[in-house]
Amino acid sequence: MTTSQRIALVTGASRGIGRAFALALARQGVHVVALARTQGALEELDDEIGAFGGQATLVPCDLADHDALDRLGGALFERYGRLDILVGNGGILGPLTPLAHVSPKEWDKVVSVNVTANWRLIRAFDPLLRASEHGRVVFITSGAAHRAEMKPYWGPYAISKAALEAMARTYAAEARTTPSLTVMLANPGPLRTRMRALAMPGEDPSSVRPPEEFAEKLLPLCAPEWRESGKLYDFPSDRLLEFCGPA
């Protein structure tokens, strides 16, 4: 890669939103560091990126392995000295059940992947993002975090996404001293993903939009020209929200 080529880390890159966005970035000439648990799916992504002349680095890793995220931060620092784009997309649905029925193990897993892993990403990559001329951070949230009326049984997922939103806004506030660094949230709404199929097993997949449409809308948030920070892009309404509004 050339020294001018932008570098992006995308978590949950093997399928759904992460895969679509990794491809969209690679088509723009960005070198994509693709992180996901499934080696085979990452290799398929790499093949597709390579087919149109793009470049990727594959990182088979479980987001729950927080020490591995620290090691990745060190490895990218040694290799590139900076990170231009961080996309915190990877997450899990967790159990759809009353809060009182959630086991401690299930609760800890959702919080570990959806919240703590993203904090570890901030901790590991903040120096590299601040070293970039145009550091761009996007965390993928959900309407479940800020619905006017909360849905029952979605507790672990909704609570973890609400925590993610608070963390992203805190990071955005702390990044104001570095004008080159912006931190955004993005709500995809209903999309044709595996997670959506698990949550809504009776739904016709053709009735919801594909993740590729959302990925195209995320590209401007990662561009050097982007200036907004601490806000939420809501894909269903195609609006930029100052604060999280109704889903």
N, C-alpha and C positions, 0 to 999 in steps of 0.2 A: 504494500500500500504506500501511497505517497504521503508526505508529511502534511499536506493540505487536506487529505481525505478525512471527512468527519467520522467519528466513532460512536456507535450507539450500543448500549446494552439493553436487551429486551428480555424480560423474564416471562415464563410461560409461553415460549416462542414456538413450541412444537405443534400447536393447533389453535383453532379459534382466532380470537382477536390478536394474540401475540404473533401467531404465524402470519396472519394477513398484514400486520404492521411491519414485521421484519421484512417481508417481501416488498412492501411499498417503500420502505427506507432504502433497501438495497437497489431498487430500480432508480432511485435518485442518486446513486453513487456512494451511499453511506456504507462504511464497513460495519457489518452487524455482528455483535457478540451475542449469540443466541443461547439462552439458558433455559433448560427444561429437564425434566426427569428422564424422558424417553430417548435413548440413544438412537434407535431406529428412525423415529419421527424427525429427529434433528438432522440425521443424514439425508432424509428425503427433502427436507427444507434446503439443506446445503446444495443438493443436486439441482433443485429448481432455481436457486439463486445463481449457481454457476452456469446454468443453461443460458441465462441472458447476460453473462459477463460480470455478475456481481461478486462480492466477496463476503465471506462469513467466517467467524470463529465459533466453534461449537463447544458448549460448556454443559455436559451432562451433570446435573446437580439438583438435588431436592432443596427447595427453599427452606425447609425445616432444618437443614444442615447449616446453621448459622456460622459456624467456624469456616466452612467452605466459602461463604460469601466474603469473609475477611481475607481469606487467602486469594480470592479472585481480585479483590481490590489491590492487594500487593502486586499480583501478577500484571494487572493492567497498568499499574503505575510504572513498573519496571519496563514494560514493553512500549507504552505510548506516552506516559507522563501526563496524561489528561483523559477526560471522558467528556464528549460533547453532548450526548443525549442519554438519559436514563428513563426507561419506560417500565414502571412497576406495574406489570399486568398480571403476573401469576397469582392465583388464589384458588381456594377451594370453597365449595358450597357448604359443607358440613351437614349435620342432621337437621331435617325439617321436622321438628317435634317440640312439644311444650318445654319451656326452659327448665322446669323441674325434672324433666326426664332426660336431659342431656347429661351424659357421663362426664366426669372430670377429664378423662382421656380425650374424648371428642372435643370438649371445650378448649383444652390446651392446644390441640392440633390446629383448630381454626385460628386461634389467636396467634399461634406460632407462625403460620404461613401468611395469613392476611394482614397481620399487624407487625409482629416482631421482625419478621424477615424484611419488611420494607424499612423499618427503623435501622436494621443492620446494613441495608443498602445505603441509606443516608450516611450512616457512620463510616462505612468503608469507602464511599465514593465522593463524599463532600469535597475533600481536597482536590480530587481530579476534576470535578465539575467546576470548581472555582478557578482551576488552572486553564479552563477552556475560554476562548474569546467569546463564545456564545453557548454557555451551559444551559441545557434545557431538560427539565424534569417533568414527567407526566405520570401521575398515578391514576389507575383505573378504579373508579368507585362504582356505586350502584344507587339507583333510586331507593333501594331498600334502606339506605342509611338515613334518608331525609324525607320520607313520605309524611304528608300531613297527618295521615292516620296509619299507624303501624299495623302490618299484617301479623296475625298470630303464627307461631311455629317457625318463624324465620329468625329467631333470636340470635344465635351465634353468628350467622352471616351478617345480619343487619348491624349488630353491635360492633363487629369487627370492622365493617366498612365505615361506620360512624367514627370509630377511633382513627382509622386511616385518614379520613377527611380532616379531623382535628390535627393530626400529626403533619399532614401536608401543608395546612394553613400556618401552623407554627413554623415549619421550615421556610415557607415563603416569607414570613415576617422576619425571620433571622437572616434571610438572603438579601434583604433590602440594602444591606451595606455592600453588597456585590452586585452592581447594576447589570453585569453581564449574565447573571444567573436568574432564571425564571422557574417557578414551580407552579404547575397547574394540576387540577383534577379534571377528569373526563368521565361522564356518565354515558355508557353506551345504550342504555335501555334494552328492550327485548331484541336479541340477535340470534341468528341461527348457529348456536354453539352447542357443544356437548353438555356444558353446565346447564344451559337453558333446557335441553332435552331431559336432563335428570330432574330438574325442578318442575317441569311441565310435561310429563310423559304423554299426555293425551293431545298435545298441541300439534297442529299441522306445521311442519318446519317451513313450508312455503309461505306461511302467513306472517313471518317475521323477516326482517332484513338481514342480508348476509354480512359477516364481519368485515368484508372488503370495503363496503361503503363507509363504515365507521373509520376504518384505517385511513382512507383518503382524507377524511375530515381532521384526523389527528396530525397529519403532516405539517400544516401551518404552525401548530403549537410547538413544533420542534425546529422550525426554520430560524436562521440567524436574525431574520427581520422581526420575529415575534417579541413583543414588549410587555404584554400583560403577565401578571403574576398573582398568585393567591386567589384565583378565581376558578370557576367550574364551567367547562364546556358541556352543555347538555345536548346530546345528539338527537333525541326524539324531537325536541323543539328547535334544534339548530340555533341555540342561543348561548351567549356568554353571560353567565350569572355572577353577580357580585357576591351573593351569598346563596347557599343551597336553598332552592325553593321546592315547591311540591313536585313530586315525581310526574 
